[in-house]
Amino acid sequence: MSITYEELGFDKIDAVRDLCNELMLFQKSKAYIEPERFDTMSFETRLLPSLKGARDNYLIVAKDDESVIAYAYSNIANKNVYASGPFGQFFDMDSVDGDFVGCLSQFFIKEEYRGIGIGSKLFDQSISWLNNHVEIKDIFIYVSNGNSSALNFYKSKGFNVSHEIMDGFITVMRNTDF
Ligand SMILES: CC(C)(COP(=O)(O)OP(=O)(O)OC[C@H]1O[C@@H](n2cnc3c(N)ncnc32)[C@H](O)[C@@H]1OP(=O)(O)O)[C@@H](O)C(=O)NCCC(=O)NCCS
């Protein structure tokens, strides 16, 4: 195994298409509340629109030789992006200072590569990119129901549960204390 890390330009976004679709299937397999919601979620319906709706985007991948085996996608968007839409309001807009928020939006390591530090490396790089935008006060992570491993992973990295939305379908985590 020879793992390397690379920031990927968005002209190469197709490189994470399969992993993104695997992430949706993974989340569906874990969900106990409305798993069928994931049926319409894919690279085309989730990743591409997020990319277009954000002000800044950051994609980092891990490769084993030439094969992409993990990715983390983060962005900075106007908080109004989260004000309404198919998933409703993601948070109390007034609780967020400033107009822009950071989000670690998608994160997936192929199963056989989990638990050996690749997630930590991608997480650290992503949070560091988000933190470099000093105007951002809040960083959010959305965890779908049933994914307790991810929830515990983010807790071990200092994120806290903020609240649930969509009747518990998603748990919102945030980089602040409550
Ligand atoms: C969650 C995920 C990104 C973590 O990446 P990873 O490469 O497996 O994690 P690491 O090997 O870097 O583990 C880092 C630390 O977290 C801990 N950790 C990992 N999985 C954990 C879990 N399920 N519960 C608690 N801690 C966990 C490890 O013990 C390790 O701690 P250490 O640094 O003290 O040794 C990865 O498991 C994954 O892709 N899961 C499937 C997809 C997913 O859930 N994505 C998130 C969607 S919100």
The ligand as a Gaussian input file, in Angstrom:
#p B3LYP/6-31G(d) Opt

LIG

0 1
 C      -15.557000       8.044000       9.505000
 C      -14.298000       7.875000       8.641000
 C      -14.212000       9.028000       7.672000
 C      -13.077000       7.870000       9.570000
 O      -11.902000       7.690000       8.810000
 P      -10.804000       6.592000       9.206000
 O       -9.706000       6.675000       8.220000
 O      -11.486000       5.270000       9.336000
 O      -10.353000       7.116000      10.636000
 P       -8.886000       7.096000      11.260000
 O       -8.230000       5.791000      10.938000
 O       -8.154000       8.312000      10.852000
 O       -9.226000       7.159000      12.788000
 C       -8.925000       8.308000      13.498000
 C       -9.265000       8.220000      14.918000
 O      -10.653000       8.091000      15.069000
 C      -10.917000       6.925000      15.801000
 N      -12.055000       6.295000      15.196000
 C      -12.155000       5.825000      13.949000
 N      -13.364000       5.264000      13.766000
 C      -13.991000       5.411000      14.964000
 C      -15.253000       5.032000      15.455000
 N      -16.091000       4.328000      14.701000
 N      -15.596000       5.372000      16.704000
 C      -14.733000       6.040000      17.503000
 N      -13.513000       6.420000      17.100000
 C      -13.174000       6.089000      15.861000
 C       -9.712000       6.032000      15.668000
 O       -9.592000       5.201000      16.805000
 C       -8.623000       7.031000      15.607000
 O       -8.265000       7.467000      16.915000
 P       -6.712000       7.734000      17.265000
 O       -6.274000       8.851000      16.363000
 O       -6.773000       8.124000      18.712000
 O       -6.044000       6.432000      16.992000
 C      -14.317000       6.533000       7.857000
 O      -14.429000       5.476000       8.761000
 C      -15.392000       6.416000       6.793000
 O      -15.188000       6.762000       5.630000
 N      -16.570000       5.886000       7.140000
 C      -17.618000       5.608000       6.169000
 C      -18.222000       6.864000       5.562000
 C      -18.702000       7.865000       6.552000
 O      -19.284000       7.527000       7.576000
 N      -18.472000       9.139000       6.245000
 C      -18.871000      10.223000       7.075000
 C      -20.157000      10.794000       6.612000
 S      -20.692000      12.148000       7.658000

